Amino acid sequence: MNEAVFQRLEYDKLKNKMIDYTVSPAGRMLAERHVPSINRNQIRAWLNETEEASALLATGASVPLSAMEGIDTFLALLGKGRIYTETELDQLLAWLVSISQMKRYMDNKRMIAPTIAAYSDSMNDCPTLRQELDRCIRYGRLTDQASPDLGTIRRHLIVVEDKIHKKLEASLSKYKSALQDPIISKRRGRSVISVKREHRKLVPGTVWDESASGQTLFVEPIDVAELQQEWQEWSAEEERERTIILSRLSDQAEQYKLELLQNREAMASFDFMLARGKLSLSYNGQPVTLCDEPMIKLVEARHPLLGHQAEPIHVELGKRWKQLIITGPNTGGKTVALKTIGVLALLVQSGLLVPASPESRFGVFRHIMADVGDGQSLEQSLSTFSSHIAVLKEMLHAADDHTIILLDELAAGTDPGEGIALSIAVLEELLKRKALTAATTHFNEIKKFASRTAGCMNARMAFDAETLRPLYRLEIGEAGESHAFAIARRYGLPEHVMLRAEKLAEGRVEIRLDESAGEEIITNLESKDRLEQEEAKQPVTPTNPKEKSPALEYNKGDAVWIYPLKRAGIVFQPADERGEVIVQVQGKKMAFNRKRIKPYISKEKLYPGTDYDMDIVFDSKENRKKRKLMNRKYVEGLTIETKPDVIGE
């Protein structure tokens, strides 16, 4: 499991949502580092925590989580002899208060969330430190009660400040004519009045500043100079006492280093567990069963990013079959079905609830691998097909009975014939390795492979044939159609084009005009290819035709070798009582004695599947048209002639 898989299955989007649900830096870090586990006990523990967190949040009560603002920096400096500021100690006090609130809250929730509540047992709100901080600090400032000396100093400061203010008020009246403005202000920590530059000599005292224009001077009148000096001395005393108090409080906090570090760890865990609960609630996640065997059973499962607008799907892998081949039209939900399987497995192994019925069951997998979407890489100069092959190589290297493989659009991106062959070979290898595989495809050959292979199952995305709209419902046990012709008609392609397409689609055919007969001759290319391949293997000198051969049974559709013609033909009619077999050769039907032919390729190998329409091989174009029409409705006077024109040998 790697970042590429997380992106293909959109697990990364859900993880980012979980990260955003955290409220503290330490909780966010836990969420960012979180990845799916392959340890069954760890997964069970996570799932239990997430279920309890969801239950807590569902009660509607506000959990007193702390954002732990500034705490990480504070704890990082513990033990380094730092004297903390009032602001830092005030943040510590607020955090200890939240620790106390969380402990009380969790004590009251032990019936709902016993496992999570146990985390609060390791928390220590450090009551002695908390009470001392509460006595000494209020709103980020030391209180007068922080020490007796601090209270005395501040009272003296208040008295001196009052005297200074009265003196300055008197100066405003005394030097009224020389003032720029009748106000008292502060410059460089001194109380001053604003004097016009041209009247500077009228106001004796010290100039501490001037305006930007230079027209106003800020003067400390000589009347208050002595009081100002006294205020400066008391202010210095206050700073010395402040340092003593902050040093004492910092030393006291140092003594609780271990408890404070444990508190951060516990609060971060609460933050992370509740973020998992919030994410699970956001898509109506439910607890599911974690089972021992490598299997998946999804009941009413939805993709968590689609919510209730998604049609629930039912999927099973690992019990009755190892492979599921999903077919159906484009935009019918095949890729979403694959992603749903993969992302829900990742969520479960991340300890998250999933949007599915509690009847759903999940095994634990070492590898969850996906090739979903166009993997073309411009940076690596890889084509779509090349990138698919690169991913397939990784899959085959890792595949075992504890692996989930998800393949989107098998045989895409290359020659269909070679792509289909390669896809079937890969599916066979994955089946041999017992890897759980879900794949989507449009190709009938792959559907047929699934229908005839033990351990493989077809499935289709439901499609409304009347409205030509996908239903996004996965139906197990049936192969779906692409509905390309129906959709093309709906979008207005010319009817003569559609009729021609349907004719060409009848079993991959070759159509040529027989000028002498004035009609088209249709040749099944799949059968032709197989016959030509087998003919090439035949010896130059045929078997002696006079050799006695056992009375073999020939079925309609079997390929046989015809000794006199030194070529193959297709059985149209099995042997009669005289041993005559009617064989079609190059579009003509000829009768041969069973001694003049021998078995070549059975019907089952020549025409894969049990539902192959043999009319394409033997019947005329006109008769096939009539038969299709008669299957749709009754036509008076319409008949089909089936008597073959047989040529003797």
N, C-alpha and C positions, 0 to 999 in steps of 0.2 A: 504494500500500500504506500503510495507516494503522492506528492502534490499534483502530478498530472492526472491521476485517477480522481483525486478530490475535486479538481476543476471540471473534469468530464462529467462527473456525476452530480456536480453542483453542491457537494458537501461543504466546500469552502464558503459558499454564501450563507449556509446555515450556521457554520462555525462563527462567521463574522457577526451574525445576529446575536449569537450567544455572548460573544465578547462585548458587544455593545450593551448588553443587559447588566454587566457588572457595574459596580459603583465605586470601587476602590482600585488604586494602582496594583496592590498585591493580588486582589481577586482577578483583575484583568490579566495579570501575568500568568496565573494558573490556567485561565481559559485559553490564552494564546498558545501555551505549551501543550494543551490537551490534544491527544491523538487517540484513535481507536486502539483498543488492547486486544491481545489474543489470549490473555490470562482469564480463564473462566471465572475464577473467584473474584478477581478485580472487577470484571464486568458485572457480576451479580451484586457486588457491593455498591458500585456506581448506580445501577438501576434502582436499587432499594433507596438510596439517598435521593435520587431524582424524583421517585414516586412520592416520597415523604415531603420533599420540597414543594411539589405540585399540590399536594393535599393541603399544606400550610397556606400557600398562596390562594387556593380556592376558597378558603374560609373568609377571605376578604379583609382580614386584619393586616395592619401595616407592620411589617417586620422592621425592628429598629436597627437596621444595618448602618454601619458607619462608613463614610467615605474615606476615613483615615487620612484626612488632609494634613500634609506635613509630617505624618508619623514615620514614613519610610526614611526621610532625611534625619529626623530626630533619633531614630534607633540606630542609624548608620554611624552617628557621632557618639553614641554611648561608649563610655570607657576611654574616651580620648581627652578627658579633662576639660571639656568645653563648659563654659558658663552660658546657659540658655537664656534667651530673651523672654520678656513677659509674654510676647505673642506665641512663642514656641511652647512655653509652659501652659499657656491658656489652651492651646490645641491639644496638649497631652491631657489636660483636665477634661476637655469635652469628650475625648476618646474614652477615658476611664469611665465617664458617666454613661456613654453608650455601651460599654462593656457590662456595666451593672444592669442596664436596661435589658440587654440581650440575655443575660443570665436569668433574670426574672421572667422574661417572655418565654424562654425555652423551658423553664421549669413548669410553666402553665400549659405547655404543648406536648408534654411527654406522652400523652395518650395518642395524639395524632402522629407524632414524629419521634418515636423513641430513639432511633439511631442518630438522627441529626441532633436531638436534644442532648445526647451524650457528649457531643463536642463542647458544649458549654461547661461541662464539668472541669475541663482543663483550663478554663479562663479564670483570671484573677483580677478583680477590679481594684486591687491594692487600696483598701479603704483608708489606711493611715495616710498614704501619699495623697490620695484623692481629697481627703478632708483638709489636709494642710494646704494643698493648692487652692482649694475652694476658699479657705480663710484668707490666703495671701493675695489672690489674683481675682480681679473682677473686670470683665470687658477688656482684657489685654493690658491691664495696668495694676501695679501693686497697690493694695489697699493700705489705709492708714494703720490697720490692725496687723500688718505683716511683721512689725516689731515695735516695741515701745519707743525706741529712739526715732524711728521714722515718723511716728505720729507727732512727737514733740517738734522735730525739725519742720514738718509741714505747717504746724500751727504758727511757728515763728515766721515762716515765709509768708503766711497769710497776713500776719500783723504788719510786716514790713511793706508788703505789696499795697496794703490799704493806706499806709502813710505816704508812700510814693504817689499813689493816685491822687490823694488829697492835695499834696504839694503841687503836682502838675496841674490840677484843676485851678489852683490859685495862680499859677504861672500863666494860664490861658487868659485870665482876666488882667493880670498885671502887664503882660506884653501884647495885649490885643492888637494894637496898631501895627506891630511888627510881624504879625503872623500871616502866613499864606492861607492856612485853613485852621479853624479852631478845633483841632482834633489831637488826640494822643495816640501815638503808634509805637512800634517796636523796631529798632534797628540794632543788629548785632547783639541781641539779647538785652538791650538797654531801652528804657522808656524815654521817648523824645517828643518834642513838639516841632512843627514845621514853620521855619522862619524865612522871610524874604531875604535874599542875598544883600540887598541894599540897606537892610535894617539889622544886619548881623551884629553890629556893635551895641545895639540896644538891648540884646539878650546875652548876658554873660553866661558862659558854660562851654561844654565840649561838643564839637561837631562830630557826629558819628557816621553821617552819610549825606549825600546830596542827590537831587533829582537828575534825571537824564539830561534835562536842558541846562542844569546848573543854576537855575533861578531860585531853587528852594533848598535850604539847608535844614538838616534834621539835627536839632540841638538838644543836648541834655542840660537843662538849666543848673547853674551852680547850686541852687537851693536844694536839689535832690541828689547831688553827687554822693554825699555821705550815706544817704539811705540806699542808694543803688549799690554801693560797695558792700554794705551790710547784707543786702539781698543776694549778692554774688557769693558771699561767704556761706550763707545758709544753703544756697543752691548746690554748692560744692559738697557740703555735708550730706545733703539728700542723695547725691550721686554715689558718694562713698557707702552710705547705708544701703542704697539700692543694690550695689554690687555685692555687698555682704549677704543680703537676703537671697538674691538670685543664685549665688554660689552655694548657699546652704540648701536651697530647693533642688539645684542641679545634682548635688551630692546625694540627696535623698532619692532622686529618680534613678541615679546610677545603681543604687542598692537593689532595685527591682528589675534589673536588666533581663534576667531569665524569664520572669513573669511577663514582662512587656513583649518579649519576642514570641512567647507562646500565645499571647493574646492576639498578636498580629497574624500568626499562622492560623489560629482558630477562626478569626473574623474573616480572613481571606477565604477559608474553606466554606464558611457560611455564604459569603458573597458568590463564590463559584457554584455551589450547589443550588442556590436560589436562581442564579442565571440559567442553569440547566432546566430548572423547573419552569421559569418564565418562557424559555424557548419552547418547551414541550407543550405548555398551555397555549402558546400562540397558534399552534396548528392542531390543537385538540389531541395531543399525544396520549396514548394509552399504554399501560404496562402489558408486556407480552411474555410468553414463556421462553426461557432459555433452556434448550435441550442439549443432551450429550452428543447425539449423532449429527453428522454434517448434513443438515437439510434446512429447507426454508418452506414455510407454509404461510402465505399471506391471505388473510381474510378481510375483505372490505378495506383494502389498503389504498391510500392516496399519496401522491407526491406532496411532501410538506410545503413546497413553495407554491402549489396550486390551490391549496385549501379546499373548501367545500364545493368549488366549481368543478373540481376533478371528479370524474366517474370512478367509483371504487372498483378495484380489480381483485380477482382471486387468482393466486399463483401457487403452484407447488413444484418443488424441485428437490430431488435427493431420495425420496421414498420409493415411489413407483417408477420414476424415470429420472435419468440424470441430465437429459437434454430436452430443452423446449424450443421448438422452432416456431417463431411468431410471424404470421403473414397477414396481409391486408393492404388496403390502399394507402397511398401517401397521405400525410396529415391525419392518419387514422389513430394515432396514439401509440404506435409500435415502439418508437424511441422512448417515449415517456414511460411505457411499461418497463423497459430495460432499466431506465434510470431509477424508477421507483424501487425495483428489486435491489439495485446496488446501493442506493443512498440509505434505504431503511436498514440494510445489513450494517452499513457503516455507523449509522446512528445508534443502533443497538449495542454495537461493540464499543461505542463511546459513552455508554451508560445513559442514553437519552430515550425517553418514551417516543413512540412512533404513531402516526395517524393510521391506525389499523385496529381491527377488532382484537380484544384480549385473547381470542382463540388462536391468534397467529403464533407461530413457533419459529425460533431461530436457533441454528447451530452456531458454533464459533469457527471462524475461518482464518487461516493464516494469510491467505491472499484474496483480495477482492480486486479483480482486474477488469478493465473496460476499454473497449475501442468503440467509442460512441462519437459520431460527428465526423466532420472533415478534418483529418489530421495533417493537411498540407502545411509544410513548413518552408517559408521563403528563405529564412535565415540558414537552414540546413540544406537548401536546394533539394528537398524531398517532394516527390509527387504525392498525391493522395494515396495511390496504391502502394508506393514505397513506404510511406509512413505506416500504413496498415500492416505491411509485412514486418516492419521493425517491431511493432507492438505484438504481433503474433509470435515472433521469436521469443520475446520475453514471457509471453503466456505459456508457450510450450515448455520453456525452461523451468517454470515454477509450478506448472499444473500438477495437482495431486487430488486426493479425495477430500482435502480441506481447502479447496480453492473454488471461488466463484468466477466464472468467465462470462463476460457480457460482450456480444459481438453485434454491431449494428450494420445492416446491409451487407450480408455475405456476398462475395463474388463481385462487389462493386469496384469500379475504377480500372478494370482491365478487360481483356477479351472474355466475353461471357463463357465460352466453352472451357477455356483454361481456368477461369475464375471459379466456375462451378466445380470442376474437378479438384482444384486445390482446396476449396471450402469443404467438400465432402471428406477429403483426406484428413484435413485438420479436425473435423468433427469426429471422425473415426479414432484419431489419436487421443483426443480429449476424452472420448468415451472409454477408451482403453485405460486411461489414467484415472477414471472415475471422478473427474472434475465436474462440478455442477455448471452447466452451460445453458445460457439463454441467448438466442440469436434471432435476428430478423432477416427476412429475405423476400424477394419477389419471384424467385426462380422455382418453377415447377419441379425441376430435378431434385432440388434440395428438399422440397416438400415430400416428394416420393421417397427420398432417402429416410426421412423421419418416419413415414408411415410404415415402412417395411423393416425398420431397424429396432431391435429390442433395446430398451433403455432410452428410446427417443420418443418424443410426443409432439404432435402438431398442435398449434393454437392459432386463433385468428382474432383480429380486432373486428368487432361487429360493425356492420355497415347497413344502413337503411337503403335497400335497393329502390324503394319508391321515391324517396326524396334525394337520394344520392348523397347523403350526409353521413359522416362517421359517427358512431355511437360511443366510441372510446371504451367499449366493454370487451374484456378479454374472455374468449370462449375456448376452453381447453378441449382438445380431441378432434378439432376440425381445422383443415387448411383453408385459408382465406384466399380470395381473389383480389387482383389489383383494381378491378372495375374500371380499367383504363378506357375501354370502349364506351361504357355508359357515361362516364364523366366527360369524355371527348364529345359525345353527342349532345350532352347537356350544354356544353359551351359552344355548340354550333358548328362543328366541323362538317364539311359537306358529306351527304349521305353516300355518294359514290366512293368517296375516300374511305368511309367507315366499312362499307361492304367489301372493298378490296382488302382492307386490313384484317377483317374477320376471316377472309378466305386464306390469306397468307399465314394467319395464326393457327390454322388447323393442323397442329402437330409438326410445325417447322417443315414447310413443304417447298418443293420446286415446281413452278408453274410454267409450262411451255405450250405453244400452239402446235397442234397436229394439223398441218395444212391439208393433208389428204382427207382427214375426217372432218375438218372444219370446227374442231372443238379443242378446249384446253386439256392437257394431260397433267395430272397432279402426281408427283412422286414424293413419298415420305422420305425426307433426307436422313432422319435418324436411322431408319431401317436400311436405307441405301448405304450409309456409312459403315454400318456394322457388316453388311453383306460383303462390301468391297474389301474390308479389312480381313474377313475370314477367307475370301477367295484368294487373296494374296498369299495365304499360308498353305494352300493346297499344293500337293505335288504335281509336277509337270505331267507325269504318267498316271492316269487315273487307275483306280482299282478295277480289276477284271470284272466287267459287268455280268459275266456268266457265273461268278461266285455266288453260292447260295447264302442268302442272308435270312436271319430269323424274321418271322412275321411281326414287324414292329407296328405300333399304333402311331398314326400321324393325326395331329389335331389342327384345326383351322388356325392359321397364323404361324405355324411352325415353318422354319426355313429348312429346305432339304437340298441335297446335292443331286443333280440330274446327270447320270453318267453319259447318256448320248450327247447332251448339249455341252457337257463339261462346264457347267455353271450352276448357280443356285437359283431357286425359285421359292415361292411362298405357297403353302398348302391352302387351297380354297375349299376343297371338299375331301374329307377323309376317305379311305379305301372302301369301296362297295364290296358286295359278295364275291365279285370276280377279282378283287384285288386292285381295281383301277383307282388311282388317286388323281384328282384334278389339281393342277399346280398352275399358279399365275407366274408367267415369265415375260418380262418386258411389256407389261400391260396386256398380254394375251393369256387365255386360259387353255391349258393343254392337259390331256389325259396321259398318265404313265402307269405302267404296272409297278406295284410296290417293289418288285425286284430290281427295277431300273433306277431306283433312288435310294438314298441313305440319309439318316438324320444329320442335320447340320448345325442349326441353332434353334433352341426351343423358343416357343412363343414368349415365355416368361422373361428370357434374357433379351429377346429382340425388342419387345414392347414392354418396358418396365411399368408396373402397376396393373391393377386388375380391371380398371375402367377404361382401357384404351379403346377408342372407337375404330373398329376394323373396317367400317364402311369407307374410311379414307383410303384404305389400301385396295379394296375390291370393287366398291360400288362406283357407279358413274356420277358425274357432277349433277346431271339432271335428277337422278333418283335421290341424291342427298338433299337437293333443294326441296323435292316433293316430301321427303320424310320429315324434314324440319317443319314444313308448313303443316303437315298432318298432325305433328306433335302439338302444334299450337292451337289448331281448330279443325273442325270438320269441313271438308270441301267436297261437295257433291260431284261425283264423276271422276275424282282424282284417283289414279291407280299407279302402282309401282310394279314394273316388270323386273323379275329377279332371275329368269331363266338364263343361264350363262351360255355364251356362244363358245362351245368347247371344240378345240382343234385336236384331232387325234395325233398320236406321235408318228 
